[in-house]
Amino acid sequence: MGTKVTQEKIQYWQRQVEAFKTSGLTREAYSKENGIRVYQLDYWRRKLSARKKAPGSIAASQWVPVKISDEPIEKDSHIDLRIGRVRVEIKPGFDSKLLAEVLRAIGAGC
């Protein structure tokens, strides 16, 4: 049974990996100084590097620019929201409370 990786844990390791890169220390020295295990540092360095290289993926901390228009919404328009492998189609007249619940559920599953 796998364990869920929280956003906080990902952010923690992003900070650790970045700090290691700028520290000038060896993996062993950095790990010892920061109370972490070398294998954990290596694991997260690989994992975070693979995340950045995945085609079409966006790192968890990266924002995507959105242009908001005052143009009237066309009858047939919609928004495709993709979060990992999940796709949510949002059409005019959607229930904002339901969308919020769906997004919370998706976030809890990541």
Secondary structure, 3 states (H helix, E strand, C coil): CCCCCCHHHHHHHHHHHHHHHHHCCCHHHHHHHHCCCHHHHHHHHHHHHHHHHCCCCCCCCCCCCCCCCCCCCCCCCCEEEEECCEEEEECCCCCHHHHHHHHHHHHHHC
